[in-house]
Amino acid sequence: MDLGTDIIATIVVVLCVIPFILIAKGRKKREKKMLKSLEEIASKENCTINDYEINADFIIGIDHKQNQVFYYKNEEGVINQGSVNLSAIEKCKLATHSKTINGKNRKESIIKGLDLRFTPRHKQEPEVSFTVYDSDLKMQLTGELQLAKKWETLINKKLLQFN
């Protein structure tokens, strides 16, 4: 009787743990694929990724020697990628798109989108923007705001070298 209970308990525990293991493996596989894609973008410009960060559906990285920032996002099969040479950039700014909703006793601001925007030194050049979050494609923030603020600070510190 005790052996039967132990076997059933073991089977139940294994069945409960397997989904978590499969989710973790899937996430690691997706992250490896995103890093490989970012490294391919960097290698086309003779750069190497020294520092990077991965969120659910995008990766951002930097080559500190070549002063290049790289971005790769795969959202439901739509790939958005880009790079920015920091020597041609004046500043990086986190652009927050929000919507204000009137509540019962107060107004609430809801974030609709987040972009890292790169303002060029030469005004005739177009502004470059990396979309970090879009509420039309993803229901809630999962660390994008903190990640974007961190990279805005990192990039602006790097830009101080050129001023």
Secondary structure as UniProt FT lines:
FT   HELIX           2..44
FT   TURN            45..46
FT   STRAND          51..54
FT   STRAND          58..63
FT   TURN            64..67
FT   STRAND          68..75
FT   TURN            76..77
FT   STRAND          78..85
FT   HELIX           86..88
FT   STRAND          89..102
FT   STRAND          107..120
FT   TURN            123..124
FT   STRAND          128..134
FT   TURN            135..137
FT   HELIX           144..159
FT   HELIX           160..162
//
